[in-house]
Amino acid sequence: MLDKDAKALLDVIASRNIPSYHTLAPAEARAFYKERRFFTQPDPEPVAHTENLSVPAPDADIGIRWYRPQSSAPDTVLPALVYYHGG
């Protein structure tokens, strides 16, 4: 079952004959994404602090970057969101 908002977005893409990114050359796909991303992604929240850290792992430390939103107090405990990137 597909989320109704995701389905609505896919329906708009299909109705406007928007090409799939995998059918475009990399430079063309990047430009296409930058021109259209504001339809589905709001501007990011201002960041008050970033810090590069590392997490120990069996073979090598893993580099991470920590962001604290500007809207949070420095001593507030916030939830974490982890993005994994395979590249």
PATOR-529936 format. One record per residue: chain; residue in one letter; z, x, y of N, C-alpha, C in turn; residue number from 1. Coordinates in steps of 0.001 Angstrom, whole numbers, plus 500000, padded with zeros to 6 digits. Last residue first. Example, Ala and Ser with C-alpha at 12.3 -4.5 7.8 and 13.67 -1.06 7.14 Angstrom:
2
unit / code / n_w / n_u / n_v / ca_w / ca_u / ca_v / c_w / c_u / c_v / pos
A / S / 507080 / 512850 / 497750 / 507140 / 513670 / 498940 / 507870 / 512900 / 500030 / 2 $
A / A / 507800 / 513190 / 494310 / 507800 / 512300 / 495500 / 507800 / 513200 / 496700 / 1 $
REM end
This chain:
87
unit / code / n_w / n_u / n_v / ca_w / ca_u / ca_v / c_w / c_u / c_v / pos
A / G / 499291 / 527072 / 505300 / 498412 / 528175 / 505703 / 499204 / 529336 / 506132 / 87 $
A / G / 500953 / 524946 / 504774 / 500507 / 525769 / 503653 / 499667 / 526969 / 504039 / 86 $
A / H / 503846 / 524080 / 506392 / 502416 / 524343 / 506574 / 501977 / 525321 / 505495 / 85 $
A / Y / 506254 / 521649 / 506881 / 505799 / 522740 / 506014 / 504300 / 522875 / 506190 / 84 $
A / Y / 508656 / 520754 / 509179 / 507233 / 520706 / 508859 / 506917 / 521901 / 507982 / 83 $
A / V / 511624 / 519008 / 509399 / 511002 / 520241 / 508912 / 509551 / 519963 / 508588 / 82 $
A / L / 514043 / 518006 / 511599 / 512768 / 517613 / 511013 / 512055 / 518911 / 510637 / 81 $
A / A / 517475 / 517123 / 511966 / 516426 / 518134 / 511813 / 515190 / 517503 / 511188 / 80 $
A / P / 519590 / 515634 / 514505 / 518973 / 515678 / 513164 / 517880 / 516739 / 513149 / 79 $
A / L / 522046 / 517458 / 516462 / 520851 / 516634 / 516325 / 520336 / 516661 / 514892 / 78 $
A / V / 524973 / 517635 / 518222 / 524383 / 517897 / 516922 / 523227 / 516916 / 516747 / 77 $
A / T / 525342 / 518876 / 521480 / 525089 / 517714 / 520642 / 524443 / 518142 / 519326 / 76 $
A / D / 525614 / 520906 / 523317 / 526583 / 520872 / 522217 / 526397 / 519666 / 521287 / 75 $
A / P / 523565 / 520488 / 525250 / 523586 / 521705 / 524421 / 524522 / 521648 / 523220 / 74 $
A / A / 522153 / 517194 / 525142 / 523191 / 518097 / 525641 / 523281 / 519299 / 524709 / 73 $
A / S / 518664 / 516442 / 525379 / 519905 / 516552 / 524608 / 520880 / 517516 / 525283 / 72 $
A / S / 516224 / 516446 / 526685 / 517080 / 515271 / 526865 / 518408 / 515361 / 526119 / 71 $
A / Q / 514823 / 518632 / 525845 / 515469 / 518704 / 527157 / 516459 / 517558 / 527356 / 70 $
A / P / 515288 / 519485 / 522395 / 514699 / 518681 / 523461 / 515514 / 518754 / 524750 / 69 $
A / R / 514957 / 522580 / 520912 / 515962 / 521612 / 521372 / 515351 / 520830 / 522517 / 68 $
A / Y / 513569 / 524123 / 518059 / 513336 / 523490 / 519362 / 514494 / 522553 / 519680 / 67 $
A / W / 513063 / 527010 / 516201 / 513988 / 525921 / 516499 / 513706 / 525433 / 517906 / 66 $
A / R / 510986 / 528257 / 513779 / 511178 / 528113 / 515219 / 512002 / 526853 / 515447 / 65 $
A / I / 511107 / 530733 / 511158 / 511170 / 529347 / 511641 / 511309 / 529364 / 513164 / 64 $
A / G / 510038 / 532787 / 508500 / 510195 / 532591 / 509937 / 510192 / 531117 / 510292 / 63 $
A / I / 511740 / 533733 / 505691 / 510761 / 532767 / 506195 / 511040 / 532552 / 507678 / 62 $
A / D / 512032 / 536860 / 503971 / 512556 / 535878 / 504915 / 511413 / 534994 / 505410 / 61 $
A / A / 510958 / 537046 / 500556 / 510940 / 537518 / 501953 / 511547 / 536447 / 502830 / 60 $
A / D / 511682 / 536152 / 497993 / 510726 / 537254 / 498146 / 510704 / 537861 / 499542 / 59 $
A / P / 513805 / 534182 / 498337 / 513819 / 535189 / 497265 / 512892 / 536386 / 497503 / 58 $
A / A / 514824 / 534003 / 501830 / 514167 / 533435 / 500656 / 514088 / 534528 / 499600 / 57 $
A / P / 516590 / 533267 / 504811 / 516394 / 534126 / 503649 / 515760 / 533351 / 502491 / 56 $
A / V / 514963 / 532431 / 507758 / 515762 / 531888 / 506667 / 515525 / 532777 / 505453 / 55 $
A / S / 515038 / 533237 / 511234 / 514511 / 533423 / 509888 / 515509 / 532884 / 508879 / 54 $
A / L / 513868 / 532148 / 514497 / 514908 / 532521 / 513547 / 514252 / 532833 / 512207 / 53 $
A / N / 513237 / 531695 / 517856 / 512661 / 532142 / 516593 / 513785 / 532674 / 515714 / 52 $
A / E / 513860 / 528909 / 519865 / 514396 / 530163 / 519336 / 513715 / 530473 / 518008 / 51 $
A / T / 513820 / 527051 / 522881 / 513198 / 527413 / 521605 / 513787 / 528747 / 521164 / 50 $
A / H / 514901 / 524424 / 524984 / 515197 / 525715 / 524369 / 514364 / 525875 / 523100 / 49 $
A / A / 513940 / 522106 / 526057 / 514915 / 522861 / 526838 / 515091 / 524269 / 526300 / 48 $
A / V / 510857 / 520471 / 526274 / 511727 / 521309 / 525451 / 512640 / 522127 / 526361 / 47 $
A / P / 509722 / 517098 / 526668 / 510004 / 518422 / 527241 / 511046 / 519171 / 526407 / 46 $
A / E / 507849 / 515643 / 523988 / 509057 / 515612 / 524824 / 509286 / 517009 / 525404 / 45 $
A / P / 504263 / 515419 / 524109 / 505523 / 515880 / 523522 / 506673 / 515804 / 524526 / 44 $
A / D / 502503 / 512362 / 524586 / 502800 / 513710 / 525053 / 504131 / 514155 / 524455 / 43 $
A / P / 501658 / 510592 / 521523 / 502170 / 510677 / 522895 / 502358 / 512134 / 523303 / 42 $
A / Q / 498814 / 510076 / 519674 / 499959 / 510967 / 519830 / 500419 / 510975 / 521286 / 41 $
A / T / 496575 / 508471 / 519616 / 497568 / 508294 / 518555 / 498825 / 509136 / 518731 / 40 $
A / F / 495074 / 509056 / 521868 / 495080 / 507681 / 521365 / 496216 / 507450 / 520378 / 39 $
A / F / 495115 / 511754 / 522311 / 496021 / 510943 / 523123 / 496046 / 509482 / 522677 / 38 $
A / R / 493091 / 512935 / 520785 / 494450 / 512879 / 520239 / 495388 / 511971 / 521025 / 37 $
A / R / 490485 / 513312 / 521676 / 490895 / 511990 / 521211 / 492355 / 511870 / 520775 / 36 $
A / E / 489964 / 515928 / 522409 / 489471 / 514849 / 523274 / 490096 / 513506 / 522920 / 35 $
A / K / 490977 / 517375 / 520260 / 491619 / 517493 / 521572 / 491207 / 516372 / 522514 / 34 $
A / Y / 489109 / 516657 / 518211 / 490527 / 516293 / 518105 / 491192 / 516313 / 519481 / 33 $
A / F / 486781 / 517865 / 519202 / 486808 / 516418 / 518960 / 488254 / 515924 / 518906 / 32 $
A / A / 487525 / 520550 / 519129 / 487204 / 519919 / 520416 / 487298 / 518402 / 520298 / 31 $
A / R / 487856 / 520853 / 516323 / 488973 / 521109 / 517244 / 488735 / 520424 / 518589 / 30 $
A / A / 485254 / 520244 / 515417 / 486383 / 519414 / 514997 / 487577 / 519602 / 515929 / 29 $
A / E / 483809 / 522370 / 516549 / 483496 / 521000 / 516934 / 484653 / 520056 / 516584 / 28 $
A / A / 484912 / 524524 / 515178 / 485025 / 524465 / 516647 / 484775 / 523045 / 517150 / 27 $
A / P / 484251 / 523785 / 512409 / 485624 / 523957 / 512906 / 485758 / 523849 / 514429 / 26 $
A / A / 481839 / 521096 / 512110 / 482122 / 522532 / 512159 / 483516 / 522718 / 512760 / 25 $
A / L / 482622 / 518087 / 510269 / 482287 / 518810 / 511493 / 482531 / 520306 / 511318 / 24 $
A / T / 483609 / 516755 / 508140 / 482151 / 516800 / 508255 / 481687 / 517615 / 509455 / 23 $
A / H / 486333 / 516683 / 508386 / 485785 / 517602 / 507387 / 484258 / 517687 / 507438 / 22 $
A / Y / 486772 / 514634 / 510243 / 486880 / 516033 / 510669 / 486226 / 516989 / 509676 / 21 $
A / S / 484415 / 511965 / 510238 / 485579 / 512622 / 509636 / 485589 / 514090 / 510043 / 20 $
A / P / 483240 / 510280 / 513220 / 483051 / 511129 / 512047 / 484373 / 511705 / 511535 / 19 $
A / I / 483410 / 506892 / 513984 / 483949 / 508205 / 514336 / 483839 / 509100 / 513102 / 18 $
A / N / 482480 / 504227 / 514140 / 481685 / 505270 / 513483 / 482115 / 506674 / 513902 / 17 $
A / R / 484109 / 502247 / 514953 / 483465 / 503043 / 516016 / 482617 / 504189 / 515459 / 16 $
A / S / 485151 / 501221 / 512635 / 484341 / 500329 / 513483 / 483594 / 501088 / 514574 / 15 $
A / A / 486652 / 503400 / 511651 / 485463 / 502940 / 510929 / 484563 / 502095 / 511826 / 14 $
A / I / 488687 / 503512 / 513595 / 487843 / 504686 / 513342 / 486543 / 504253 / 512663 / 13 $
A / V / 489825 / 500983 / 513225 / 489213 / 501339 / 514516 / 488261 / 502513 / 514337 / 12 $
A / D / 490795 / 501275 / 510606 / 489800 / 500243 / 510898 / 489084 / 500531 / 512216 / 11 $
A / L / 492693 / 503283 / 510949 / 491520 / 503554 / 510113 / 490415 / 502533 / 510355 / 10 $
A / L / 494522 / 501820 / 512537 / 493871 / 503023 / 513066 / 492609 / 503346 / 512264 / 9 $
A / A / 495287 / 499844 / 510717 / 494644 / 499456 / 511971 / 493908 / 500645 / 512586 / 8 $
A / K / 496524 / 501442 / 508766 / 495313 / 500690 / 508433 / 494572 / 500283 / 509696 / 7 $
A / A / 498722 / 502335 / 510228 / 497756 / 503313 / 509730 / 496449 / 502622 / 509382 / 6 $
A / D / 499996 / 499881 / 510617 / 499520 / 500639 / 511782 / 498492 / 501693 / 511375 / 5 $
A / K / 500641 / 499140 / 507963 / 499734 / 498301 / 508763 / 499197 / 499032 / 509992 / 4 $
A / D / 500471 / 501515 / 505318 / 501179 / 501028 / 506499 / 500203 / 500268 / 507396 / 3 $
A / L / 499154 / 500585 / 502175 / 499014 / 501375 / 503388 / 499772 / 500723 / 504533 / 2 $
A / M / 500000 / 500849 / 498827 / 500000 / 500000 / 500000 / 500000 / 500898 / 501240 / 1 $
REM end
